[in-house]
Amino acid sequence: MQYGLPSKQTVNAVGGRLQARSVRVGCRLWSLSDGRTAQTTVTDVAVTKVREVVEVVTDHLAFVVAPDQMLSTPDGWVHARDARGNVVAWTHARKLNRRRLTITPGYDLGYLIGATCSDGTVGRNYVSLVVNDRRFAERFAECLVGATGLSARLEPVTRPSGYLRRDVPGFRVRVVSSYLADLLRQYVGGDAHHMRQGFPRVVLRDRKTFDGFLDGYSDGDGCPVRGGRVLVSANVAFLAELARIIGARFAPRLDGTASHLVVADSWPSRGTFRAETHPVQLRESGWAQVHDVRPRTTKDKPYTLYSYRLDPLPGFLINGHLARQPW
């Protein structure tokens, strides 16, 4: 069988990319396991000569492997030569060496999510909150540290006020972490824009997490009233889902302005809360469409292929795409 990688094809090693010919026994390579990135170790390297390889073209880039090289699909492993039209397991290769966080479920995580959904900003590689209320900013920072282990601190800032027509003092909490930014986008369905975010069902893991979410969201886009609090948002679908969870009546505004949802302090007595199981860690793997598989042959100098045995995981990443040699 013809499997392996040509000598100059790169693989994703821990610490950076390596050409196939540079991989040695003992090298650690990146792999995927249950939707998350993991490390595996090379235990054996085999070398062979062939005159045919294939170029696999996906959504993200092209890579060259032997025709019999195995690639991971939703229906199992397929040979590279048969991969056209399939989707293959993939992850962002540029994010492999970033710091991964251990997320702690509970009140702090719920508050972090609620405050971010109401007043936070999720950038490409950062999460920030800019508010006028120092107490709100301090609580957000404390919960961020408690839920993620990241360090966070308050920074005094000024920002323009359209109502007052002048700059007003405020406070900012900002942490740089592409992992946390991706995680918060995952929680709200992929788009963290306040008007497009979905309800983060991960907060339904337990009552502590949900109570933290309500407090965080209320501190950002709510106000206390007698016997409860009122949440305000123009994201009708978001408030409608929350209303179903707490068993509240909800009549959205139809004129495009912000809608209001009353959260009574007595809502737990309605018995409408149902705990759900959702992962709190980031799903780091996705799927890449294979658009073409192009044969490459040589009549002169043959291709030198390198294949690997690995432990504990048999798979490894080729420019982010999950591959392995046959059993």
Secondary structure, 3 states (H helix, E strand, C coil): CCCCEECCCEEEECCEEEEHHHCCCCCEEEEEECCEEEEEEEEEEEEEEECEEEEEEECCCEEEECCCCEEEECCEEEEHHHCCCCEEEECCHHHCCCCCCCCCCCHHHHHHHHHHHHHEEECCCEEEEEECCHHHHHHHHHHHHHHHCCCCCEEEEEEEECCCCEEEEEEEEEEECHHHHHHHHHHCCCCCCCCCCCCCHHHHHCHHHHHHHHHHHHHHHEEEECCEEEEEECCHHHHHHHHHHHCCCCCCCCCCCCEEEEEECCHHHHCCCCCCCCCCCCCCCEEEEEEEEEEEECCCCCEEEEEEEEECCCCEEECCEEEECCC
